Amino acid sequence: MSYRYSKPNLGDEALDAAVLALVDQAGVQHDRDLVIQMLASVLRMSTAGNARGDMKMVERILSDVGRSHAKFLPYREFRKCSVFGSARTQPGTPNYKAAEELGAALAEAQWMVITGGGPGIMTAAVHGAGVENSFGVTIALPFEPDDAGGLLPEDRLIRFRHFFTRKVTFMRESSAFVSFPADLEHWMRHSSCSLCSKQARRHRARWCCARSKAEATGLTG
């Protein structure tokens, strides 16, 4: 444990001792220093005069990230590919067929698929890979379902309340990314995620703007 993070340094010895005692009581062993600093950060925010909306945002961010980590943790040894594309792509169209073929090829190569949990390209990739090899990373929006249309079971769904924590999850959990751009929105999403990948120095992450199975299957090599 790094000495610098061994104490909360809240400016109150009694409060520091209380935080350390809480961590001890919880039986925290791994990354104890980080847990102490997270608790200290929350306590600093709570006494800094922040508005309830600010505190609510931080709580929801932690909740989003915590749920995500819990769902993906049992599958960390599997490589995963995030598949982006339009929810309006219809079955039988070339892009839909290509997304299905891509999902099947990924599963055959022992990869898993992550989608936004919607219809169109996202459903096609899940159909191709199979439910057992897929995850749906959904977002809570007014008048929009966040259950992947019932396609995926609850243990394969991660529901987010913030777009940016959802994007972080795509970036963190994926070793490759395939985009079937249909409009400006999807080109922007592809570009922003690619930039995030470079900023995070994820040099091994692979990117592809695909129109066919042949253009994407090289990612699994």
GULUMLUM-759817 format. One line per field, with one value per residue (C-alpha): residue number from 1; residue in one letter; x, y, z. Coordinates in Angstrom, 1 decimal. Layout:
REM residues N
num [NUM | ...]
residuo [A | ...]
u [X | ...]
v [Y | ...]
w [Z | ...]
***
This chain:
REM residues 221
num [1 | 2 | 3 | 4 | 5 | 6 | 7 | 8 | 9 | 10 | 11 | 12 | 13 | 14 | 15 | 16 | 17 | 18 | 19 | 20 | 21 | 22 | 23 | 24 | 25 | 26 | 27 | 28 | 29 | 30 | 31 | 32 | 33 | 34 | 35 | 36 | 37 | 38 | 39 | 40 | 41 | 42 | 43 | 44 | 45 | 46 | 47 | 48 | 49 | 50 | 51 | 52 | 53 | 54 | 55 | 56 | 57 | 58 | 59 | 60 | 61 | 62 | 63 | 64 | 65 | 66 | 67 | 68 | 69 | 70 | 71 | 72 | 73 | 74 | 75 | 76 | 77 | 78 | 79 | 80 | 81 | 82 | 83 | 84 | 85 | 86 | 87 | 88 | 89 | 90 | 91 | 92 | 93 | 94 | 95 | 96 | 97 | 98 | 99 | 100 | 101 | 102 | 103 | 104 | 105 | 106 | 107 | 108 | 109 | 110 | 111 | 112 | 113 | 114 | 115 | 116 | 117 | 118 | 119 | 120 | 121 | 122 | 123 | 124 | 125 | 126 | 127 | 128 | 129 | 130 | 131 | 132 | 133 | 134 | 135 | 136 | 137 | 138 | 139 | 140 | 141 | 142 | 143 | 144 | 145 | 146 | 147 | 148 | 149 | 150 | 151 | 152 | 153 | 154 | 155 | 156 | 157 | 158 | 159 | 160 | 161 | 162 | 163 | 164 | 165 | 166 | 167 | 168 | 169 | 170 | 171 | 172 | 173 | 174 | 175 | 176 | 177 | 178 | 179 | 180 | 181 | 182 | 183 | 184 | 185 | 186 | 187 | 188 | 189 | 190 | 191 | 192 | 193 | 194 | 195 | 196 | 197 | 198 | 199 | 200 | 201 | 202 | 203 | 204 | 205 | 206 | 207 | 208 | 209 | 210 | 211 | 212 | 213 | 214 | 215 | 216 | 217 | 218 | 219 | 220 | 221]
residuo [M | S | Y | R | Y | S | K | P | N | L | G | D | E | A | L | D | A | A | V | L | A | L | V | D | Q | A | G | V | Q | H | D | R | D | L | V | I | Q | M | L | A | S | V | L | R | M | S | T | A | G | N | A | R | G | D | M | K | M | V | E | R | I | L | S | D | V | G | R | S | H | A | K | F | L | P | Y | R | E | F | R | K | C | S | V | F | G | S | A | R | T | Q | P | G | T | P | N | Y | K | A | A | E | E | L | G | A | A | L | A | E | A | Q | W | M | V | I | T | G | G | G | P | G | I | M | T | A | A | V | H | G | A | G | V | E | N | S | F | G | V | T | I | A | L | P | F | E | P | D | D | A | G | G | L | L | P | E | D | R | L | I | R | F | R | H | F | F | T | R | K | V | T | F | M | R | E | S | S | A | F | V | S | F | P | A | D | L | E | H | W | M | R | H | S | S | C | S | L | C | S | K | Q | A | R | R | H | R | A | R | W | C | C | A | R | S | K | A | E | A | T | G | L | T | G]
u [0.0 | 1.3 | 1.9 | 0.5 | -2.9 | -2.8 | -4.9 | -8.0 | -6.4 | -9.7 | -8.2 | -9.8 | -8.0 | -11.2 | -12.8 | -9.7 | -9.8 | -13.5 | -12.9 | -10.1 | -12.2 | -15.0 | -12.6 | -11.3 | -14.8 | -15.8 | -12.8 | -11.4 | -8.1 | -7.5 | -6.8 | -7.5 | -5.7 | -8.1 | -11.2 | -10.0 | -9.5 | -12.9 | -14.6 | -12.6 | -13.6 | -17.3 | -17.0 | -15.2 | -18.0 | -20.6 | -19.2 | -18.2 | -21.6 | -22.4 | -26.0 | -28.1 | -28.0 | -24.2 | -24.2 | -26.9 | -24.8 | -21.8 | -23.9 | -25.4 | -22.0 | -20.6 | -23.7 | -23.5 | -19.8 | -20.3 | -23.1 | -21.1 | -18.1 | -20.1 | -21.8 | -18.6 | -16.3 | -17.1 | -16.2 | -13.0 | -11.0 | -13.0 | -12.2 | -15.1 | -16.1 | -18.4 | -20.7 | -22.3 | -24.9 | -28.4 | -31.4 | -33.4 | -31.6 | -34.1 | -33.7 | -32.7 | -30.8 | -27.0 | -25.8 | -28.2 | -26.9 | -23.3 | -23.8 | -25.3 | -22.3 | -19.9 | -21.6 | -21.3 | -17.7 | -16.8 | -18.5 | -16.8 | -13.4 | -14.4 | -15.1 | -18.2 | -20.3 | -21.3 | -24.1 | -26.2 | -29.1 | -31.3 | -32.9 | -31.4 | -27.7 | -27.5 | -30.1 | -28.4 | -25.0 | -26.7 | -28.6 | -25.3 | -23.3 | -26.0 | -27.4 | -24.8 | -22.1 | -23.6 | -24.1 | -26.5 | -25.3 | -28.5 | -29.3 | -32.4 | -34.2 | -37.8 | -40.2 | -37.5 | -37.2 | -34.0 | -34.5 | -33.0 | -36.5 | -36.4 | -33.7 | -31.1 | -31.5 | -31.1 | -27.6 | -26.4 | -28.0 | -26.3 | -28.6 | -27.0 | -28.3 | -25.4 | -24.1 | -20.5 | -20.3 | -21.9 | -19.2 | -16.5 | -17.8 | -17.7 | -14.1 | -13.0 | -14.5 | -13.8 | -10.7 | -12.2 | -14.9 | -16.9 | -19.2 | -21.8 | -22.2 | -25.6 | -25.7 | -23.8 | -24.7 | -23.0 | -19.9 | -19.7 | -20.0 | -17.4 | -15.0 | -15.5 | -14.9 | -11.8 | -10.5 | -11.2 | -9.3 | -6.3 | -6.4 | -6.5 | -3.5 | -5.3 | -3.0 | -4.1 | -7.8 | -8.8 | -11.3 | -13.3 | -16.0 | -17.6 | -20.0 | -19.4 | -18.3 | -15.1 | -14.1 | -14.5 | -13.4 | -9.8 | -10.3 | -10.4 | -7.0]
v [0.0 | 3.5 | 5.5 | 8.6 | 7.1 | 5.3 | 8.0 | 9.9 | 13.2 | 14.9 | 17.4 | 15.8 | 13.0 | 11.5 | 11.4 | 9.9 | 7.2 | 6.6 | 6.0 | 3.6 | 1.8 | 1.5 | 0.0 | -2.4 | -3.4 | -4.0 | -6.4 | -4.5 | -6.2 | -5.4 | -1.8 | -0.6 | 2.7 | 3.4 | 2.6 | 5.0 | 7.8 | 7.2 | 7.4 | 10.5 | 12.2 | 11.5 | 13.0 | 16.1 | 16.6 | 16.2 | 19.0 | 21.4 | 22.9 | 21.0 | 21.1 | 17.9 | 17.6 | 17.4 | 14.8 | 12.8 | 12.8 | 11.4 | 8.7 | 7.7 | 7.6 | 5.3 | 3.2 | 2.8 | 1.9 | -0.5 | -2.4 | -2.6 | -4.0 | -6.6 | -7.9 | -8.1 | -9.4 | -13.1 | -12.8 | -10.8 | -13.6 | -13.4 | -10.9 | -8.7 | -6.7 | -3.7 | -3.5 | -0.1 | 0.6 | 2.0 | 0.7 | 1.3 | -1.2 | -3.8 | -7.6 | -8.8 | -5.8 | -6.1 | -4.4 | -6.5 | -9.7 | -8.5 | -7.8 | -11.3 | -12.9 | -10.8 | -11.9 | -15.5 | -15.2 | -13.5 | -16.3 | -19.0 | -17.3 | -17.4 | -13.7 | -12.0 | -9.2 | -6.0 | -3.9 | -1.0 | -3.4 | -2.0 | -3.3 | -3.1 | -3.8 | -4.4 | -7.2 | -8.6 | -8.9 | -10.7 | -13.1 | -14.0 | -14.4 | -16.0 | -14.7 | -16.7 | -14.7 | -11.2 | -8.2 | -5.3 | -1.9 | 0.1 | 3.7 | 5.1 | 7.4 | 8.8 | 6.7 | 4.2 | 0.6 | -0.3 | -4.0 | -4.9 | -5.8 | -8.9 | -10.4 | -10.7 | -12.1 | -9.8 | -11.0 | -9.9 | -6.4 | -3.3 | -0.3 | 3.1 | 6.5 | 8.5 | 8.4 | 9.0 | 6.1 | 3.9 | 5.0 | 4.3 | 0.8 | 0.2 | 1.4 | -0.5 | -3.9 | -4.1 | -5.3 | -4.4 | -2.1 | -2.5 | 0.3 | 0.1 | 3.8 | 4.8 | 8.6 | 11.5 | 10.3 | 7.0 | 8.6 | 10.9 | 8.1 | 6.1 | 9.1 | 10.0 | 6.4 | 6.1 | 9.3 | 8.1 | 4.9 | 6.8 | 9.1 | 6.1 | 4.7 | 1.5 | 0.8 | -2.8 | -2.0 | -2.6 | -0.5 | -1.2 | 0.6 | -2.4 | -3.1 | -6.9 | -9.9 | -9.9 | -6.4 | -7.2 | -10.8 | -9.9 | -8.3 | -11.7 | -12.8]
w [0.0 | -0.9 | 2.2 | 0.5 | 0.4 | 3.7 | 5.4 | 4.3 | 5.3 | 6.0 | 8.4 | 11.4 | 13.1 | 14.6 | 11.2 | 9.6 | 12.3 | 11.7 | 7.9 | 8.6 | 11.1 | 8.6 | 6.0 | 8.6 | 9.6 | 6.0 | 5.6 | 2.6 | 1.6 | -2.1 | -3.1 | 0.4 | -0.3 | -3.2 | -1.2 | 1.6 | -1.0 | -2.6 | 0.8 | 1.6 | -1.7 | -1.0 | 2.5 | 1.2 | -1.3 | 1.3 | 3.4 | 0.6 | 0.1 | -3.2 | -4.4 | -4.2 | -8.0 | -7.9 | -5.2 | -7.0 | -10.2 | -8.4 | -6.7 | -10.0 | -11.7 | -9.0 | -9.2 | -13.0 | -12.9 | -10.0 | -11.7 | -14.9 | -13.2 | -11.4 | -14.6 | -16.7 | -14.0 | -14.5 | -18.2 | -18.1 | -19.6 | -22.8 | -25.5 | -26.5 | -29.5 | -29.4 | -32.4 | -33.2 | -35.8 | -36.6 | -34.7 | -37.9 | -40.0 | -41.2 | -41.2 | -44.7 | -45.6 | -46.5 | -43.3 | -41.1 | -42.7 | -42.4 | -38.7 | -38.1 | -39.9 | -37.9 | -34.6 | -35.7 | -36.7 | -33.4 | -31.4 | -33.5 | -32.6 | -28.9 | -28.7 | -27.0 | -28.4 | -26.7 | -28.2 | -27.2 | -26.6 | -29.3 | -32.5 | -36.0 | -36.2 | -32.5 | -32.6 | -35.7 | -33.9 | -30.9 | -33.2 | -34.9 | -31.8 | -29.7 | -26.4 | -24.4 | -26.1 | -25.9 | -23.6 | -23.9 | -22.6 | -22.5 | -21.6 | -19.7 | -22.1 | -22.0 | -23.9 | -24.9 | -23.4 | -21.7 | -21.7 | -25.1 | -26.3 | -24.1 | -26.3 | -23.5 | -20.0 | -17.0 | -16.2 | -19.6 | -19.4 | -18.0 | -17.7 | -17.5 | -16.5 | -18.0 | -21.6 | -20.6 | -18.1 | -20.8 | -23.2 | -20.7 | -20.3 | -24.1 | -24.1 | -21.0 | -21.8 | -25.5 | -27.4 | -30.8 | -32.2 | -35.4 | -36.6 | -39.3 | -39.8 | -41.2 | -40.6 | -39.0 | -35.5 | -35.9 | -37.6 | -34.6 | -32.1 | -33.9 | -34.0 | -30.4 | -29.2 | -31.4 | -29.9 | -26.3 | -27.2 | -28.3 | -25.3 | -23.0 | -24.9 | -25.8 | -28.7 | -29.0 | -29.5 | -33.1 | -35.1 | -38.2 | -40.2 | -41.8 | -44.6 | -44.7 | -42.7 | -44.7 | -43.6 | -39.9 | -39.3 | -39.4 | -36.0 | -34.3 | -35.4]
***
